[in-house]
């Protein structure tokens, strides 16, 4: 148990989204030990930068002020549109590099991104025997499976950080619901933040999970076998009643963990279909070719490219892959069967139930 003074201090601190599964009653003291990825940290806001609000476990974004104390988790970040950062080697002043609550040491930033919010770590949270509390300590437990059925596993990958992957997952989930299926959505890699989960939930998808449920603040530098084990854990947590699992992989195809997963024969073998989100025709064609070289045939292309009918037409003519705009996803009664086409063969799996 925390002593009364520290308990009060932690209860007044603004708690970040990535800490939502943490049982703070297990915290007993603070330590100044060098941090590792996923360690829980009490920190002070020194000056505001790019992130002036902190996403709480509820999803509300709380305004920050210099002097505020916050509960964060240490992690690295790889975001081509924002920050590249690493876990620091000490509790010296560093930065908050994501609204979801990531404490980190910035290496570089995008030219259009403001300087990060500056923080001073006060200490790492420890339990009654001095063990540092880490997100891994609070990872989700698999569901108790009453009977087993194998869901269709679809993977959504994209050309870049903001290519439209999350919106594509949400609309695919809505298509599945209209087709009589029960979808599950899993954000397998990325930086801890609730935006994608809220998007999934607001689209009616249930259940939804991300890597923070599996004990990771971010997935930068996580080994590929560990990510594959994470997927197994999150799918087990979904239970046996889902028909379709839609996996979102963060960032673009060249990002290290994305490329590593797609290069893994074991991961590819688990996928039944693949949908690619592209930002423009050239990146879309390059992505389709990249996937084909891996033996994966995209069943459809969607994403930001579909905002322009001309750009979508260019990509359709060049790639020979079906293009799905949001409008088509809303109206095409056969769209789900098209998107569920096998990544390993050209024929449709015919998986969808009647609408």
C-alpha positions in Angstrom: 0.0 0.0 0.0 1.1 3.6 -0.7 1.8 5.8 2.3 -0.8 8.4 2.7 1.2 11.3 1.4 2.3 9.5 -1.8 -1.1 8.0 -2.3 -2.6 11.5 -2.3 0.1 12.7 -4.7 -0.6 9.9 -7.2 -4.4 10.3 -6.9 -4.0 14.0 -7.9 -1.7 13.2 -10.8 -3.3 13.1 -14.3 -3.2 9.5 -15.4 -2.4 8.7 -19.0 -4.3 6.4 -21.3 -1.4 3.8 -21.5 -1.7 3.3 -17.7 -5.4 2.4 -17.9 -4.9 -1.3 -16.9 -2.5 -0.5 -14.0 -3.7 -1.3 -10.5 -2.3 1.7 -8.6 -3.0 0.0 -5.3 0.1 -2.2 -6.0 2.3 0.9 -5.9 4.2 1.4 -2.6 7.0 3.8 -3.3 9.1 5.6 -5.9 12.7 4.8 -7.1 15.2 6.7 -9.3 16.4 3.6 -11.1 17.2 3.9 -14.8 13.9 3.2 -16.8 13.0 0.4 -19.2 10.3 0.3 -21.8 6.9 0.0 -20.1 8.0 1.2 -16.6 5.4 3.4 -14.8 6.6 6.9 -14.0 5.4 9.9 -12.0 6.6 13.0 -13.8 6.2 16.8 -13.7 5.3 18.9 -16.7 8.0 21.6 -17.2 6.9 23.3 -20.4 4.3 22.7 -23.0 5.1 21.8 -26.6 3.5 19.7 -29.3 1.2 17.8 -26.9 -0.5 20.3 -24.6 -3.1 17.8 -23.5 -2.9 14.3 -22.0 -5.3 11.5 -23.0 -6.8 10.0 -19.9 -8.0 6.3 -19.6 -11.5 7.5 -20.4 -10.4 9.1 -23.7 -10.9 12.7 -22.5 -7.9 14.9 -23.3 -7.0 16.8 -20.2 -5.3 20.2 -20.5 -1.8 20.3 -19.1 -0.1 23.1 -17.3 3.5 23.6 -16.2 3.9 22.1 -12.8 1.2 19.4 -13.3 2.2 15.9 -12.2 1.3 13.1 -14.5 1.5 9.3 -14.6 3.2 8.1 -17.8 5.0 5.0 -19.1 8.4 5.0 -20.7 8.7 3.9 -24.3 10.4 4.6 -27.7 8.5 6.2 -30.5 8.9 5.9 -34.3 6.5 8.4 -36.0 7.6 9.8 -39.4 5.1 12.7 -39.0 6.1 13.5 -35.4 8.9 12.1 -33.3 11.7 9.6 -33.2 12.6 8.9 -29.6 14.2 6.3 -27.4 13.9 5.2 -23.7 16.5 7.3 -21.8 19.2 5.8 -19.7 18.3 7.8 -16.6 15.5 9.8 -15.0 17.0 13.1 -16.3 14.6 15.6 -17.8 13.1 14.3 -21.1 10.0 14.6 -23.2 6.4 13.5 -23.5 6.2 12.3 -27.1 2.6 11.1 -27.4 -0.7 12.3 -26.0 -1.4 8.8 -24.8 1.3 9.2 -22.2 4.8 8.2 -23.4 7.9 9.4 -21.6 10.9 9.3 -23.9 14.1 11.1 -25.1 13.6 12.7 -28.5 16.1 12.1 -31.2 14.5 13.9 -34.2 11.2 15.4 -35.1 9.3 16.3 -38.3 10.0 19.8 -39.5 6.3 20.7 -39.1 6.0 19.3 -35.6 6.5 21.6 -32.6 9.1 20.9 -30.0 7.8 18.2 -27.5 6.4 18.8 -24.1 9.3 18.8 -21.6 9.0 16.7 -18.4 11.1 15.8 -15.4 10.6 12.3 -14.1 10.1 12.2 -10.3 10.4 8.5 -9.9 9.4 5.1 -11.1 6.5 3.4 -9.2 7.5 0.3 -7.3 5.6 -2.4 -5.4 5.9 -3.4 -1.7 9.1 -5.4 -2.4 10.8 -2.8 -4.6 9.9 -4.2 -8.0 9.3 -1.6 -10.6 5.7 -1.6 -11.9 5.7 -2.2 -15.7 2.8 -2.4 -18.1 3.6 -6.1 -18.6 2.5 -6.7 -15.1 -1.0 -5.8 -16.0 -1.5 -7.4 -19.4 -4.8 -8.9 -20.4 -5.8 -12.5 -19.5 -7.1 -14.8 -22.3 -10.8 -15.4 -22.3 -12.1 -18.7 -21.1 -13.0 -20.5 -24.3 -16.2 -22.6 -24.2 -15.9 -23.8 -27.7 -13.4 -23.1 -30.5 -14.0 -21.8 -34.0 -11.4 -20.3 -36.3 -12.1 -16.7 -37.3 -11.1 -15.2 -40.6 -8.0 -13.1 -40.0 -7.6 -9.9 -42.1 -4.6 -7.6 -41.9 -4.8 -3.9 -42.8 -1.4 -2.3 -43.7 -0.6 1.0 -45.2 1.9 3.1 -47.1 2.5 5.6 -44.3 1.6 6.8 -40.9 -1.6 8.7 -42.1 -2.6 6.6 -45.0 -6.1 5.8 -43.6 -5.6 2.4 -41.9 -7.7 3.0 -38.9 -10.6 4.4 -40.9 -10.3 1.4 -43.2 -10.5 -1.0 -40.2 -13.5 0.8 -38.8 -15.4 0.6 -42.1 -14.4 -3.0 -42.7 -15.9 -3.7 -39.3 -19.1 -1.9 -40.2 -19.3 -4.0 -43.4 -18.8 -7.1 -41.4 -21.6 -6.2 -39.0 -24.0 -5.5 -41.9 -23.0 -8.9 -43.3 -24.1 -10.7 -40.1 -20.5 -11.3 -38.8 -19.1 -10.4 -35.4 -15.8 -8.6 -35.9 -12.9 -8.0 -33.5 -10.3 -5.3 -34.1 -6.7 -5.5 -32.9 -4.1 -2.7 -33.2 -1.0 -4.8 -33.0 1.7 -2.2 -33.3 2.2 1.5 -32.8 2.4 4.1 -30.0 0.0 3.9 -27.0 -3.0 6.2 -27.6 -6.7 5.6 -27.5 -7.7 7.3 -30.8 -7.7 4.1 -32.8 -9.6 2.1 -30.2 -12.3 4.7 -29.9 -12.7 4.7 -33.7 -13.1 1.0 -33.6 -15.6 1.1 -30.8 -17.6 3.9 -32.3 -18.0 1.8 -35.4 -19.7 -0.9 -33.4 -16.8 -3.4 -33.4 -16.7 -5.6 -30.3 -14.3 -6.7 -28.9 -11.4 -4.3 -29.6 -7.8 -4.5 -28.3 -4.4 -3.0 -28.8 -0.8 -3.7 -27.8 -1.2 -1.8 -24.5 -3.7 -4.5 -23.4 -0.8 -6.9 -23.9 1.6 -4.9 -21.7 3.4 -2.6 -24.2 3.5 1.2 -24.1 4.8 1.2 -27.7 6.0 -1.6 -30.0 9.2 0.0 -31.2 12.1 -2.4 -30.9 9.8 -5.3 -29.8 11.1 -8.6 -31.3 9.0 -10.1 -34.0 8.4 -13.4 -32.1 7.2 -11.3 -29.2 4.7 -9.5 -31.5 3.5 -12.8 -32.8 3.0 -14.0 -29.2 1.2 -10.8 -28.5 -1.2 -11.4 -31.4 -1.9 -14.9 -30.0 -2.6 -13.5 -26.6 -5.0 -10.8 -27.9 -6.8 -13.2 -30.2 -7.2 -15.5 -27.2 -8.6 -12.6 -25.2 -11.2 -12.1 -27.9 -12.8 -15.5 -27.1 -14.4 -17.9 -29.5 -17.4 -16.0 -30.6 -15.8 -13.7 -33.2 -16.1 -14.4 -36.9 -13.5 -11.9 -38.2 -10.3 -10.5 -36.7 -9.1 -7.3 -38.3 -5.5 -6.6 -37.4 -4.1 -3.1 -38.0 -0.3 -2.8 -38.3 1.0 0.7 -37.7 3.0 3.1 -40.0 4.2 2.2 -43.5 5.6 -1.0 -45.0 9.2 0.0 -44.4 8.8 0.6 -40.7 11.0 -2.0 -38.9 8.3 -3.9 -37.0 5.8 -3.8 -39.9 8.4 -5.1 -42.3 9.5 -7.7 -39.9 6.0 -9.1 -39.3 5.3 -9.2 -43.0 8.7 -11.0 -43.6 7.8 -13.6 -41.1 6.5 -16.8 -42.7 4.6 -17.7 -39.6 2.8 -14.3 -39.5 1.9 -14.4 -43.2 0.6 -17.9 -42.9 -1.9 -16.8 -40.3 -3.5 -14.2 -42.6 -6.5 -15.0 -44.7 -6.8 -11.7 -46.4 -5.0 -8.4 -46.7 -6.3 -4.9 -47.3 -3.9 -2.1 -48.2 -4.4 1.6 -47.3 -2.6 4.0 -49.6 -2.0 7.7 -49.5 -1.6 8.2 -53.3 -1.4 6.1 -56.5 2.4 5.7 -56.6 2.6 4.6 -52.9 -0.4 2.4 -53.5 1.2 0.6 -56.5 4.5 0.3 -54.7 2.7 -1.2 -51.7 0.8 -3.7 -53.8 4.0 -4.8 -55.5 5.7 -5.1 -52.1 3.0 -7.4 -50.8 2.9 -9.5 -54.0 6.6 -10.1 -53.7 5.9 -11.5 -50.2 3.3 -13.8 -51.7 0.4 -11.7 -50.4 -2.3 -10.5 -52.8 -4.3 -7.6 -51.5 -8.0 -8.2 -51.8 -8.7 -4.4 -51.9 -7.0 -1.0 -51.6 -8.6 1.8 -49.6 -7.3 4.8 -47.6 -6.6 8.4 -48.3 -6.0 7.8 -52.0 -9.8 7.3 -52.4 -10.5 10.9 -51.5 -9.7 11.7 -55.1 -11.7 9.7 -57.7 -9.0 10.4 -60.3 -6.2 9.2 -58.0 -8.2 6.1 -57.2 -8.9 5.4 -60.9 -5.1 5.7 -61.6 -4.4 3.2 -58.9 -7.1 0.8 -60.0 -5.9 0.8 -63.6 -2.3 0.3 -62.6 -2.6 -2.3 -59.9 -5.6 -4.3 -61.0 -6.8 -4.3 -57.4 -10.4 -3.4 -56.3 -10.5 0.2 -54.8 -12.8 0.8 -51.9 -13.7 4.4 -51.0 -15.7 5.0 -47.9 -18.8 5.5 -50.1 -18.3 2.1 -51.7 -17.8 0.5 -48.3 -21.2 1.9 -47.2 -23.1 0.8 -50.3 -21.5 -2.2 -52.0 -23.5 -5.3 -50.8 -20.8 -7.6 -52.2 -17.9 -5.5 -50.8 -17.4 -7.7 -47.8 -16.9 -10.8 -49.9 -14.4 -8.9 -52.1 -12.4 -7.7 -49.1 -12.4 -11.3 -47.7 -10.7 -12.8 -50.8 -7.8 -14.9 -49.9 -4.4 -13.4 -49.7 -2.9 -16.7 -50.9 -5.2 -17.4 -53.8 -7.4 -15.5 -56.2 -10.7 -17.1 -55.5 -13.2 -15.7 -52.9 -13.5 -17.5 -49.6 -17.2 -17.0 -49.6 -17.0 -16.4 -45.9 -19.7 -13.7 -45.4 -23.0 -14.6 -44.0 -26.1 -13.3 -45.7 -26.9 -9.7 -45.1 
